[in-house]
Amino acid sequence: MSLTDFPLWVLFTSIAVLTAMSAYFSGTETAMMALNRYRLRHLVKEKHRGARKANRMLRRPDRLLGVILVGNNLVNFTAATIATIIGMRLFGDTGVLLAPWVLTFTFLIFAEVAPKTIAAQRQEGWAFTAVFGLEPLLKLFYPAVALVNWLSNSLVRPFVQHHQHDGDHLSTEELRTVVNEGAVSVGERQNMMVRLLDLESVSVNDIMVPRGEIVGIDIEDDINNIVSFCANSQHTLLPVYKDNINNVVGILHLRRLARFLHSESFNKADIMQLTREPYYVPEATPLDKQLQNFQKEKQRIALVVDEYGDIQGIVTLEDILEEIVGEFTSDYASNMPEIVPQDDGAFLIDGTAVLREINRALRWDLPTNGPKTLNGLVLENLETIPESNLCLQIDVYQIETLQIKDNMIKSMKIRQVAPEIDAAAEEEKD
């Protein structure tokens, strides 16, 4: 009995079944290739049956594509044959010409575009269900799949590098994008992960306490002044220096000093015995490396030096931790005396204020890839030290100098303004 002897309703039913099968193969290909590999591995660890089967098949993508394409092409060509017979029986030679057009339109909508769109939107649900039928089909078509894979691999081998980069390995920038855009509803933890990835792009001189703001003990000072200073200090670790900060002789932990403060025989020699060797780090050390160094050296505070060995500032373990978890206060701006809000919405800011701290306190985006302080940023843009007060704009920040003294801008008034809209860009967008 030939195909031409079957009733038309059987042939039409066969076309419908073959269309559904083609939709299954097309959607499965899209769903399997669109699976998030990292979420898939998580589901495998959770012992999800569909995920485990999908992961096993994705280890050999050539076999996966082979069984899908062998099945899909077999279904499509069979449907084309049946459609030609239907067209010939209904319309004669005209039907033979019309059959490919009608079948192409039908398959394009119901077996290609629609199922692939659904599979792309619900890749996990489709893939983890379809894979249960895909494994038996692979066993059934294995000889044909193996032959197709061998022939295709032989053809593409000259065009494929033997040592390709593993697509599952992410660079730091790619990982940052995954954390920024891939995580959902993780709140501050997501921000912490992003800041952790940013550590390698920030050096210790970006976050250090500048030399002019270092609080320490001058061992040449009077012993009573030293005791009073230690008793009222807000810091636990203090550098001990002689005459000036470039001559640091040790680091003193005030906890070790507490039991001697009320002793009548307490003297400077006792202080020196309680100090430990200062720990120095280069100013260009990345924060991720310095965090490891602190752990390795069992240190919590380091003196930052430049290429000439001069002390530029101090960095502590807490400073680096705050770069990751944020400031240990809910109102950071209120704890910065360098920033004073004004009634008109502007801010009165000290010229020595660090740009990164200003950005963090006010949620601004002042450039930090050059000078570290506000005074340095303004002088870099002016390219001269102004003789009198003036106004300028850097990006979306209007800056008015208020006090110039000792070759630096002591204080400024800054307000953030709305960015100007590029009319040409808007017309092009429209």
C-alpha positions in Angstrom: 0.0 0.0 0.0 1.6 3.3 -1.1 1.1 6.8 0.4 -1.2 7.7 -2.4 -3.7 5.1 -1.3 -4.1 6.6 2.3 -7.2 8.7 3.0 -6.6 12.4 3.0 -7.5 12.7 6.7 -4.7 10.3 7.5 -2.2 12.4 5.4 -3.3 15.6 7.0 -3.1 14.0 10.5 0.5 12.9 9.6 1.4 16.5 8.6 0.1 17.7 12.0 2.0 15.1 13.9 5.2 15.8 11.9 4.7 19.5 12.5 4.5 18.9 16.3 7.6 16.7 16.1 9.5 19.4 14.2 8.4 21.9 16.8 9.8 19.7 19.5 13.2 19.4 17.9 13.4 23.1 17.0 12.3 24.2 20.5 14.6 21.7 22.2 17.6 23.0 20.2 16.9 26.6 21.3 16.2 25.7 24.9 19.3 23.5 25.4 21.6 26.1 23.9 20.0 28.9 25.9 20.4 27.2 29.3 22.3 29.2 31.9 25.3 26.9 32.5 25.9 28.2 36.0 22.3 27.8 37.1 22.4 24.4 35.4 25.4 23.3 37.5 23.6 24.6 40.6 20.5 22.5 39.8 22.8 19.5 39.1 24.2 19.9 42.6 20.6 20.0 43.9 20.1 16.6 42.1 17.4 17.9 39.7 16.8 14.9 37.3 16.1 17.0 34.2 19.1 19.2 34.9 21.4 16.2 35.4 20.3 14.7 32.0 20.6 18.1 30.2 24.1 18.6 31.7 25.2 15.2 30.6 24.1 15.8 27.0 25.6 19.3 26.9 29.0 17.8 27.6 29.0 16.6 24.0 27.2 19.4 22.1 28.1 17.7 18.7 26.0 14.6 19.7 23.2 16.8 21.0 23.0 18.8 17.9 23.5 15.7 15.8 20.4 13.9 17.2 18.3 17.1 17.1 19.2 17.9 13.5 18.9 14.3 12.2 15.5 14.0 13.8 14.4 17.4 12.6 15.5 16.9 9.0 14.0 13.5 8.8 10.7 14.9 10.0 10.8 17.9 7.7 11.6 15.9 4.5 9.0 13.3 5.4 6.4 16.1 5.8 7.5 17.6 2.4 6.9 14.3 0.7 3.4 13.9 2.2 2.5 17.5 1.4 3.5 16.9 -2.2 1.2 13.9 -2.4 -1.7 15.9 -0.8 -1.2 18.7 -3.3 -1.1 16.4 -6.3 -4.3 14.6 -5.2 -6.2 17.8 -4.6 -4.9 20.1 -7.3 -2.9 18.0 -9.7 0.3 19.5 -11.1 -0.6 22.9 -9.6 -0.8 21.3 -6.1 2.7 19.9 -6.5 4.0 23.5 -7.1 1.9 24.9 -4.2 2.8 22.3 -1.6 6.4 23.5 -0.8 5.1 27.1 -0.3 2.2 26.1 1.9 4.3 23.7 3.9 7.2 26.2 4.3 4.8 28.8 5.7 3.1 26.3 8.0 6.4 25.0 9.4 7.9 28.4 9.7 5.1 29.5 12.0 4.2 26.4 13.9 7.5 24.4 13.8 10.2 27.1 13.9 9.3 30.7 15.1 6.6 29.9 17.7 8.3 27.0 19.4 11.7 28.6 19.5 10.2 31.8 20.9 8.5 29.8 23.7 11.7 27.8 24.3 13.8 30.9 24.6 11.5 32.3 27.2 11.1 29.1 29.2 14.3 27.3 28.4 14.5 25.4 31.7 10.9 24.0 31.6 11.2 23.0 27.9 14.8 21.6 28.1 14.3 19.6 31.3 11.2 18.0 29.9 12.4 17.4 26.4 15.6 15.8 27.4 13.7 12.7 28.7 12.7 12.0 25.0 16.1 13.1 23.6 18.1 10.4 25.3 16.2 7.5 23.8 16.3 9.2 20.4 20.1 9.5 20.7 20.3 5.7 21.3 18.0 5.0 18.4 19.7 7.3 15.9 23.2 6.8 17.3 24.8 5.2 14.1 23.4 8.1 12.0 24.5 10.7 14.6 28.0 9.2 14.9 28.4 9.3 11.1 27.2 12.8 10.8 29.4 14.0 13.7 32.5 12.3 12.2 31.9 13.9 8.8 31.1 17.3 10.1 34.0 17.3 12.6 36.4 16.3 9.8 35.1 19.3 7.7 35.4 21.9 10.5 38.7 20.7 12.0 40.9 23.0 9.8 38.8 26.0 10.8 38.7 25.4 14.6 41.6 26.0 16.9 42.8 23.1 19.0 43.3 25.0 22.2 40.3 27.3 22.5 39.5 29.4 25.5 37.0 27.7 27.8 33.8 29.6 27.3 32.7 28.9 30.9 35.7 30.9 32.3 34.8 34.5 33.0 37.1 37.5 33.1 36.8 40.0 36.0 34.7 42.3 33.8 32.4 39.5 32.6 32.0 38.3 36.2 31.2 41.9 37.3 28.5 42.0 34.6 27.1 38.7 35.8 26.9 39.9 39.4 25.4 43.3 38.4 22.8 42.0 35.9 22.4 38.3 36.8 21.6 38.4 40.5 18.0 39.1 41.6 16.8 40.4 44.9 20.1 40.0 46.8 20.3 43.7 47.9 23.4 44.8 49.7 25.1 41.4 49.2 25.1 42.1 45.4 26.8 45.5 46.0 29.4 43.8 48.3 30.2 41.3 45.6 30.7 44.1 43.0 32.9 46.1 45.4 34.9 42.9 46.1 35.6 42.6 42.3 36.6 46.2 42.2 39.4 45.8 44.8 42.0 45.0 42.1 41.3 48.2 40.3 41.8 50.3 43.5 45.2 50.9 45.1 46.1 51.8 48.7 46.8 55.4 47.9 43.1 55.7 46.8 41.8 55.0 50.3 44.7 55.8 52.6 44.5 58.5 55.3 46.7 61.3 53.8 49.9 62.2 55.5 48.5 65.6 56.7 45.7 63.8 58.6 47.8 61.1 60.3 47.3 61.0 64.0 50.4 59.8 65.9 52.6 60.1 69.0 55.7 62.3 68.8 58.1 60.6 71.2 59.9 63.9 71.7 56.8 65.4 73.2 56.3 65.7 77.0 55.4 62.4 78.7 52.3 64.0 80.3 51.1 65.2 76.9 51.7 61.8 75.5 49.7 60.1 78.2 46.8 62.6 77.9 46.8 62.1 74.1 46.7 58.3 74.4 43.9 58.5 77.0 41.7 60.5 74.7 42.6 58.9 71.4 39.8 57.5 69.2 42.2 55.1 67.5 43.5 51.8 68.8 46.8 51.7 66.7 49.0 54.8 66.6 52.3 55.4 64.8 55.1 56.6 67.1 57.5 59.0 65.4 60.4 61.2 66.2 60.2 64.9 65.2 58.2 64.3 62.0 56.0 61.6 60.5 58.8 60.5 58.1 60.7 59.2 61.0 58.3 56.5 62.4 60.0 54.4 65.0 57.2 52.0 65.8 53.4 51.2 66.0 51.8 51.3 69.4 48.6 49.4 70.4 46.9 51.4 73.1 45.5 48.3 74.7 49.1 47.3 75.7 49.6 50.8 77.1 46.5 51.0 79.2 47.8 49.2 82.3 50.8 51.5 82.5 49.0 54.9 82.1 48.5 55.3 85.9 51.9 54.1 86.9 54.1 56.8 88.4 57.3 55.3 87.0 55.9 55.2 83.4 58.3 56.8 80.9 59.1 57.0 77.2 61.3 54.0 77.3 58.3 51.9 78.4 56.4 53.3 75.4 59.2 52.2 73.0 59.3 48.7 74.5 55.6 48.4 73.8 55.8 49.4 70.1 56.4 47.0 67.3 58.1 47.4 64.0 56.3 49.6 61.5 54.9 47.9 58.4 55.4 49.7 55.0 53.6 49.2 51.7 54.1 50.8 48.3 51.4 53.3 47.4 50.4 51.5 44.1 49.6 48.2 45.8 46.1 47.0 44.7 43.7 46.5 47.5 43.1 42.8 46.9 46.8 42.2 47.1 47.1 44.3 50.3 44.3 42.4 51.9 46.2 39.2 51.3 49.4 40.9 52.6 47.6 42.0 55.8 46.5 38.4 56.4 49.9 36.9 55.6 51.9 39.4 57.7 49.3 39.4 60.6 49.1 43.2 60.4 46.2 45.6 60.7 47.9 48.9 59.8 50.5 49.9 57.2 52.4 53.0 56.4 52.1 53.9 52.7 55.3 55.1 51.0 56.1 56.5 47.6 58.9 55.5 45.3 61.3 57.7 47.3 60.4 56.0 50.6 58.6 59.1 51.9 55.5 58.4 53.9 52.3 59.4 52.1 49.7 58.1 54.4 48.3 55.2 56.4 46.0 52.4 55.4 44.3 50.0 57.8 42.6 46.6 57.4 39.3 48.4 58.4 39.7 50.8 55.4 39.8 47.9 53.0 36.9 46.1 54.7 34.9 49.3 54.3 35.5 49.2 50.6 33.8 45.9 50.5 31.0 46.1 53.0 30.5 49.9 53.0 30.9 52.4 55.8 30.1 51.3 59.3 27.5 54.0 59.7 24.1 54.7 58.1 24.7 58.4 57.6 28.2 58.7 56.2 27.9 62.4 55.1 27.0 63.5 58.6 30.2 62.1 59.9 32.4 64.1 57.4 33.1 67.5 58.8 34.6 68.4 55.4 31.1 68.4 53.8 28.5 71.0 55.0 25.1 71.1 53.2 23.7 74.5 52.3 20.1 75.8 52.1 20.3 76.2 48.3 21.1 72.5 47.8 24.8 73.0 47.3 27.6 71.7 49.6 30.5 73.5 51.2 33.4 71.1 50.9 37.0 71.4 52.2 39.6 71.3 49.5 41.5 68.5 51.2 38.5 66.1 51.1 39.2 62.9 49.3 37.2 62.4 46.1 36.2 58.8 46.8 34.8 59.8 50.2 32.8 62.7 48.6 31.4 60.3 46.0 30.5 57.8 48.6 28.9 60.4 51.0 26.9 62.3 48.3 26.4 59.5 45.8 28.3 61.6 43.2 30.5 60.5 40.4 33.5 62.9 40.5 36.4 61.5 38.4 38.9 59.6 40.6 41.3 58.3 38.0 43.7 61.3 38.5 44.1 63.5 41.6 42.8 62.0 44.9 41.6 65.3 46.6 39.1 67.9 45.5 41.8 70.6 45.5 43.9 68.4 43.2 41.0 67.8 40.8 40.2 71.5 40.4 43.9 72.5 40.0 44.3 69.8 37.3 41.4 71.2 35.4 42.5 74.8 35.8 46.1 73.9 35.0 47.2 76.8 37.2 46.8 78.0 40.8 44.1 80.8 40.6 45.0 84.2 42.1 41.4 84.9 43.0 38.1 83.0 43.4 36.4 81.8 40.3 33.8 79.4 39.1 34.1 76.3 36.8 32.2 73.2 35.8 33.5 69.7 35.8 31.0 67.3 34.1 27.7 68.0 35.9 29.3 69.7 38.9 29.4 73.5 39.3 32.3 74.5 41.5 32.9 77.9 43.1 36.2 78.5 45.0 35.7 80.3 48.3 39.2 80.4 49.8 42.6 80.2 48.3 45.6 80.1 50.6 49.1 78.6 50.7 49.0 77.6 47.0 45.9 75.5 47.4 42.1 75.9 47.3 41.0 75.6 50.9 37.2 75.5 50.5 34.7 75.3 47.6 31.0 75.4 47.1 29.7 72.6 44.8 26.3 71.8 43.4 25.2 69.0 41.0 23.3 70.2 37.9 21.2 68.3 35.4 23.3 67.1 32.4 22.9 69.0 29.2 21.0 67.0 26.5 22.8 66.7 23.2 20.2 68.0 20.7 21.8 66.3 17.7 21.9 63.0 19.6 18.2 63.4 20.5 17.2 64.1 16.9 19.2 61.0 15.8 17.5 58.9 18.5 14.0 60.1 17.3 
